[in-house]
């Protein structure tokens, strides 16, 4: 699949995405890391939680903030399997996440390199370093399989 070995952080995000798919949710997983330590994880769960904000990134950010006892996730990294939407990109900016790594781009709903491009707006008060494409084949396979089963 991927030419280079995937970092453990992305492997964990992919495993969380698989868990979400197994639960009937869109397969997206996210992990917040600081100094090599996992602070928070999440998988998509809007259907199970009856909550449109229950995206993987939001769950991971909430867990990390609780673990740190602070709404600011300074010097943290967020690893996620799909390009964040506008809501999640806004949460990333508000949390002050230092680095964002995402696997697959999302031309339809993404808001980092597509659509709203949240971090490019002058109103965005914090812009993380952004890296994409790591684990793209694995994430795309999960997403394609999930939606193929539902068509």
C-alpha positions in Angstrom: 0.0 0.0 0.0 2.2 2.8 1.3 5.7 3.1 -0.1 7.2 4.0 3.3 6.4 2.5 6.7 3.5 4.4 8.3 4.1 6.1 11.7 2.4 4.4 14.6 0.2 7.5 15.0 -1.4 7.0 11.5 -1.6 3.3 12.1 -3.6 4.0 15.2 -5.9 6.5 13.4 -6.5 3.9 10.6 -7.4 1.3 13.3 -9.9 3.8 14.8 -11.3 4.4 11.3 -11.8 0.6 10.9 -13.6 0.5 14.3 -15.9 3.3 13.1 -16.7 1.5 9.9 -17.4 -1.7 11.8 -19.9 0.3 13.9 -21.6 1.6 10.7 -20.0 5.0 10.8 -18.0 6.7 8.1 -14.5 5.3 8.6 -12.5 8.2 10.0 -10.1 8.0 12.9 -8.0 10.6 14.7 -5.2 10.7 17.3 -3.7 13.6 19.3 -0.1 13.2 20.2 2.3 15.3 22.4 5.9 14.4 22.9 5.3 10.9 21.5 2.4 10.3 24.0 -1.2 9.6 22.9 -3.4 12.2 24.7 -6.7 11.5 22.9 -8.3 9.3 20.2 -11.5 9.3 18.4 -13.5 7.6 15.7 -16.5 9.0 13.9 -19.7 8.4 15.8 -22.4 10.9 14.7 -25.0 8.1 14.2 -24.3 6.2 17.4 -24.2 9.4 19.5 -27.0 11.2 17.6 -24.6 14.1 17.4 -23.6 15.8 14.2 -20.5 17.1 15.9 -19.2 13.7 16.8 -16.4 13.6 14.3 -13.2 11.7 15.0 -11.2 14.9 15.3 -13.6 16.5 17.7 -13.5 13.4 19.9 -9.7 13.2 19.9 -9.4 16.9 20.6 -11.9 16.8 23.5 -10.1 13.8 25.1 -6.7 15.4 24.8 -7.9 18.7 26.3 -9.4 16.8 29.2 -6.2 14.8 29.7 -4.2 18.0 29.7 -6.7 20.0 31.7 -6.5 22.8 29.1 -8.4 23.8 26.0 -5.2 24.7 24.3 -3.3 21.8 22.8 0.0 23.7 22.3 2.8 21.6 20.8 0.3 18.8 19.9 -0.1 16.9 16.7 -3.3 15.6 15.2 -3.2 12.6 13.0 -6.4 11.9 11.0 -7.4 9.6 8.2 -9.3 12.2 6.1 -8.9 15.9 5.4 -10.8 17.8 8.1 -14.1 19.5 7.4 -14.7 23.2 8.2 -16.0 22.4 11.7 -13.0 20.3 12.6 -10.5 22.7 11.0 -12.0 25.4 13.1 -11.6 23.3 16.2 -8.0 22.5 15.3 -7.3 26.3 15.0 -9.1 27.0 18.3 -7.2 24.2 20.1 -3.9 25.7 18.8 -2.8 22.3 17.4 0.8 22.7 16.1 0.8 20.0 13.4 -1.9 18.4 11.4 -1.3 15.2 9.5 -4.0 13.7 7.3 -4.1 10.8 5.0 -6.7 11.3 2.2 -7.8 14.5 0.7 -11.5 15.2 0.6 -12.5 17.3 -2.4 -16.2 17.2 -1.4 -16.1 18.0 2.3 -12.6 18.9 3.2 -11.8 22.4 4.3 -8.0 22.5 4.5 -6.8 22.1 0.9 -10.3 22.2 -0.6 -13.5 24.1 -0.1 -13.4 26.7 2.7 -9.6 26.4 3.2 -10.1 27.5 6.8 -6.4 28.0 7.6 -6.0 30.4 4.7 -8.5 33.0 6.0 -7.2 36.1 7.7 -9.8 35.5 10.4 -8.1 32.2 11.3 -6.1 33.1 14.4 -3.9 29.9 14.4 -2.6 27.9 11.5 -1.0 24.5 12.1 1.7 23.1 10.0 -0.1 20.8 7.6 1.1 17.5 6.1 -1.0 15.3 3.8 -0.8 12.0 2.0 0.7 9.7 4.7 -1.5 6.6 4.7 -3.6 7.8 1.8 -3.9 4.4 0.1 -5.0 2.7 3.3 -7.5 5.5 4.2 -8.9 5.6 0.6 -9.4 1.8 0.6 -11.4 2.0 3.9 -13.6 4.8 2.6 -14.2 3.2 -0.8 -15.1 -0.1 0.8 -17.4 1.5 3.2 -19.4 3.4 0.6 -19.3 0.5 -1.9 -21.1 -1.7 0.6 -23.8 1.0 1.0 -24.6 1.6 -2.6 
